[in-house]
Amino acid sequence: MNYNSIRLGVYLACLFCLSQPLLAQTDSLPNSNADTSLPVMDYELPQTYEIGGIKVEGCEYTDPNAVIAVSGLKVGESIKLPGDDIGKSIRKLWGQGLFVDVQILLERRLGEAVFLKIVLKEYPRFARHAYRGVRKGWQDDLNELLNRYLLKGRAATKSMKRSAVREIKDFFATKGYPDASVTVEEEEDIVLKNSIRWVFNVDRGKRIRIQDINFVGNEKVSDAKLRRLLKDTKRKRPIMGIFKPSKYIEYDYKADKENVMAYYNKIGLRDAKIVRDSVYIVEIPKKNGKVKKAIQIDMHIDEGTTYYFGDIKFRGNSSYSDEVLGRILGIRRGEVYNEELLQSRISFDRNGRDLSTLYMDNGYLFFQANPVEKGVKNDTVDIEIRIQEGPVATIDRVIIKGNDRTHEHVIRRELRTLPGAKFSRSDIMRSQRELMALNYFNPEAMGINTPVNPQRGTVDIEYTVEERPSDQLELSAGWGGYGNGLIGTLGVTFNNFSLRNLFKAEAWNPLPQGDGQRLSLRIQTNGRYFQSYNFSFTEPWLGGKKRNALSVSAYHSRYNNGQTPESSSFQQLLITGVTVGLGTRLRWPDDYFSYQIAMEYQNMNLLRRYDFTIPTGIFNDLSIRQTLSRNSVNNPLFPESGSTLSLSMKLTFPYSLVNGWDYTDTELPDTDRFRWVEYHKWDFESAWYTKIAKNLVIKTEAKLGFLGSYNKDVGLSPFGRYELGGDGISNFVGLQGKDIISLRGYSDPVTDVSIANQTGAAVYNKFTAELRYLLSPNPNATIYVLGFVQGGNAWSSFREYNPFMLKRSVGAGLRVFLPMFGTLGFDYGIGFDKDLPAGSSVFDYGSFNIVLGFEPK
């Protein structure tokens, strides 16, 4: 009830009281129950009394003491009767919105004291609500909106009801039903006393789409461009409606109009304005003779004049010359005036090309730059950029919070911000990236704070991290191919291991952790046919002062054909290998580069003839592998920017050139020819990540490999070759030393891809483009879907190599990263270039791959 209604009620009540022995005010009910035996007040001669007592009646849910306190009446205070004090008290009680009826009665008078009685009738309490005409899925959404208004046990006021009805109408307006109507049925609740239940009857009406959006006055920007700028206000179109429904939402439309004006300002039309716009309902005839309602939008635009940048001058700069600042700004006289570009080149540019980065990377934390228009001559705007450099700030303290597992020195060695150094914004951003690359912390919860001490000219850097599980358990199964059956894998990787605490019982929780070392154990088997055991350990900071990574790994694989050793057809292959590597971070060309050198020894023991390319005997492979790589991705789980590059060269000693053997001798046994395997092997891998919209990223990737020989008389090594095809995980032939590379859509490397895969290819290439969409950024369950196109092939020699002769495929997949299990998911690819018999179905061209534990190569 508004105050005008209250004031009128007070006046009417005063007139009514002239003929009644009662002092009272009510909402809407006449005082038919007044006690005529109460004292009579003379309204022509108001007098002052002392309040001797106050009683409250009709309160079931409300505290009587609270009622008296809200009324403002106090025992012992003076009150003028008749007067406005009673009216003020009634208005205060009405203002609580809890009562249907409010009366203040003069119960009795004793000398100069009066005794008052407040008689109330409370609103019933709200118990619950229900819907009619609303489907189940929308009811849950509506409940989230209404729960802030409809509180169980609270007074069921008209205001509460109006708020609920408004929210329901607004909800259906966002669904394309602007004419939705809501009526409310009020029922007494059968469970709670003096409580009611509201039933909202919703008639959403017909869905009303936007039929057309018309523009008037636009000459320099096309209608199509303007419609694209209306991101959330779209016309009804048969195809595009699938991706962006056509519905009118007022606040979205207002935001879209701001987008239009922002674009006009961006192209130099800074005087552009929307003169007027109309949103109205039209009726469109249908083929059946009926009409349908639709929304029409007309927007009248005055584009104005195109403006250009004039002279840009700097003022207040002492550390950098005008020439340097002008080169960073990169805006020339005569360019179309773009205020957004100007602001980005001053404050923040995605590529780091801005004045703020220049200053703040050199300690000028208090730097400010304000562009001021010095004058507008015809269509040219002169700009003066006023700079306040401020003092150079140094870092006082570097504080780390939230690390309850990872030791502090592991975090600090990744940071570029050191106490005593000049403040640098780029160093902070790079430090954040390095911490994320560790994969020990939740990137969504990582925080950086920079409290400043202006008096001392110092700044503290506070890094707040949230630990998350980083260890991984691999449980996978796959078909080994070539009749070798089901292959099972059990592996565990501890990514934040601590070797120095291995013998400290109190550090086992469940294993010693926190020093950033990596320990991996893996077993793979399919029963009696083969077993494979793998161990690896990595210390990323050998010595603790520089990023020198030491890695040690060992493995042993055993294969046999299932026969007993006594059998004449028994065949067995044993491979034992050890690798020791050392890697370091480079500073040139930039510090995203790293270099690794590793020495690897393999001993291969073949009992009897395993296949027609490898003879029986013992073979040795001693090689040195050098890898130059670069990694600048911003997030290891779902990269949105950056790239990875890797060039690897693996060399053995050219034994045939120095041992004096005649390799042209056809009588030379293969056990001697390949006793010490010799080859040179080159591998190149690259991937680029580009964000094209929110949560939408495109990944492009290229992989190439080549295996060559030193001596043509020796020929190509039977070990270390490539196999392209399948899922890249479960092909048994990997035990012979082949590098297994997946090719989605082609399950059989030999029949589907290339006969070169049968004995191992010498050359391969693979090209991939993936469109990824992030569904869940939660680091405890990062989920994204992908669509891909892929092409690759393998050849027996470089002479046969043709990079354009590809086995092509398309498909889609899903990835889920769980910290404990690594990457899980699946791909379904359709290979276009399979050699299948006529009459094959489309399903014969498809192949389904499962990803368990890690992304296949």
Secondary structure, 3 states (H helix, E strand, C coil): CCHHHHHHHHHHHHHHHCCCCCCCCCCCCCCCCCCCCCCCCCCCCCEEEEEEEEEEECCCCCCHHHHHHHHCCCCCCEEEECCCHHHHHHHHHHCCCCEEEEEEEEEEEECCEEEEEEEEEECCEEEEEEEECCCHHHHHHHHHHHCCCCCCCCECCHHHHHHHHHHHHHHHHHCCCCCCEEEEEEEECCCCCCEEEEEEEEECCCCCCEEEEEEECCCCCCHHHHHHHCCCCCCCCCCHHHCCCCCCCHHHHHHHHHHHHHHHHHCCCCCCEEEEEEEEEEEEECCCCCEEEEEEEEEEEECCCCCEEEEEEEECCCCCCHHHHHHHHCCCCCCECCHHHHHHHHCCCCCCCCHHHHHHCCCCCCCEEEEEEEEEECCEEEEEEEEECCCCCEEEEEEEECCCCCCHHHHHCCCCCCCCCECCHHHHHHHHHHHHHHCCECHHHCEEECCEECCCCEEEEEEECCECCCCEEEEEEEECCCCCCEEEEEEEEEEEECCCCCCCHHHCCCCCECCCEEEEEEEEECCCCEEEEEEEEEECCCCCCCCEEEEEEEEEEEEECCCCCCCCCCCEEEEEEEEEEEEEECCCCCCCEEEEEEEEEEEEEEECCCECCECCEEEEEEEEEEEEEEECCCCCCCCCCEEEEEEEEEEECCHHHCCCCCCCCCCCCHHHHCCECCCEEEEEEEEEEEEEECCEEEEEEEEEEEEECCCCCCCCCCCCCEEECECCCCCHHHHHCCEEECECCCCCHHHHHCHHHCCCECEEEEEEEEEEEEEECCCCCEEEEEEEEEEEEEECCHHHCCCCCCEEEEEEEEEEEECCCEEEEEEEEEECCCCCCCCCCHHHHEEEEEEEECCCC
